[in-house]
Amino acid sequence: MHWNSFGDFLAMGNHGLYVWGSLLVMALLMVAEPTLVLRGRRTLVERLRRQYRAESGEASRSRSAAGRRRND
């Protein structure tokens, strides 16, 4: 396509709103996707760390309780 002016380029043959709107949505999604993935990963890692600490704490408490029962 050949444009005579920058205004014609922006108008894109009366399809400019669709073209530029689509480009804007795509750019926003390209920024949002990695941001959401990283945030989700951080949340998952934090949750798994809390779960691991809770489970390892329960295991040590049950081992110490079993040791006390044997000593009685």
C-alpha positions as a Python dict, from the first residue, in 0.01 Angstrom:
ca = {
    (1, 'M'): (0, 0, 0),
    (2, 'H'): (121, 352, -77),
    (3, 'W'): (44, 649, 148),
    (4, 'N'): (67, 1012, 46),
    (5, 'S'): (106, 1148, 400),
    (6, 'F'): (162, 1041, 758),
    (7, 'G'): (-210, 1100, 824),
    (8, 'D'): (-296, 851, 548),
    (9, 'F'): (-54, 604, 705),
    (10, 'L'): (-223, 640, 1045),
    (11, 'A'): (-570, 609, 890),
    (12, 'M'): (-466, 287, 709),
    (13, 'G'): (-737, 327, 449),
    (14, 'N'): (-1007, 384, 715),
    (15, 'H'): (-892, 76, 909),
    (16, 'G'): (-652, 264, 1137),
    (17, 'L'): (-862, 228, 1450),
    (18, 'Y'): (-870, -151, 1410),
    (19, 'V'): (-502, -179, 1314),
    (20, 'W'): (-363, 48, 1585),
    (21, 'G'): (-605, -83, 1847),
    (22, 'S'): (-498, -439, 1770),
    (23, 'L'): (-133, -340, 1788),
    (24, 'L'): (-187, -172, 2125),
    (25, 'V'): (-369, -476, 2268),
    (26, 'M'): (-94, -708, 2143),
    (27, 'A'): (178, -489, 2297),
    (28, 'L'): (-4, -479, 2632),
    (29, 'L'): (-41, -858, 2629),
    (30, 'M'): (327, -904, 2547),
    (31, 'V'): (415, -699, 2855),
    (32, 'A'): (148, -852, 3081),
    (33, 'E'): (224, -1218, 2999),
    (34, 'P'): (580, -1237, 3135),
    (35, 'T'): (486, -1015, 3429),
    (36, 'L'): (202, -1247, 3530),
    (37, 'V'): (415, -1557, 3478),
    (38, 'L'): (693, -1420, 3701),
    (39, 'R'): (446, -1315, 3969),
    (40, 'G'): (283, -1660, 3961),
    (41, 'R'): (623, -1829, 3984),
    (42, 'R'): (721, -1618, 4285),
    (43, 'T'): (392, -1698, 4456),
    (44, 'L'): (434, -2070, 4389),
    (45, 'V'): (794, -2075, 4518),
    (46, 'E'): (692, -1890, 4836),
    (47, 'R'): (400, -2128, 4894),
    (48, 'L'): (621, -2434, 4842),
    (49, 'R'): (882, -2295, 5084),
    (50, 'R'): (616, -2238, 5351),
    (51, 'Q'): (479, -2588, 5293),
    (52, 'Y'): (826, -2742, 5314),
    (53, 'R'): (901, -2557, 5638),
    (54, 'A'): (567, -2664, 5784),
    (55, 'E'): (618, -3027, 5685),
    (56, 'S'): (977, -3042, 5808),
    (57, 'G'): (867, -2883, 6136),
    (58, 'E'): (595, -3146, 6179),
    (59, 'A'): (844, -3424, 6106),
    (60, 'S'): (1091, -3296, 6365),
    (61, 'R'): (813, -3258, 6625),
    (62, 'S'): (690, -3612, 6563),
    (63, 'R'): (1047, -3750, 6587),
    (64, 'S'): (1107, -3571, 6916),
    (65, 'A'): (770, -3690, 7050),
    (66, 'A'): (854, -4048, 6951),
    (67, 'G'): (1192, -4017, 7125),
    (68, 'R'): (1026, -3893, 7444),
    (69, 'R'): (785, -4188, 7440),
    (70, 'R'): (1072, -4435, 7411),
    (71, 'N'): (1254, -4273, 7701),
    (72, 'D'): (948, -4306, 7930),
}
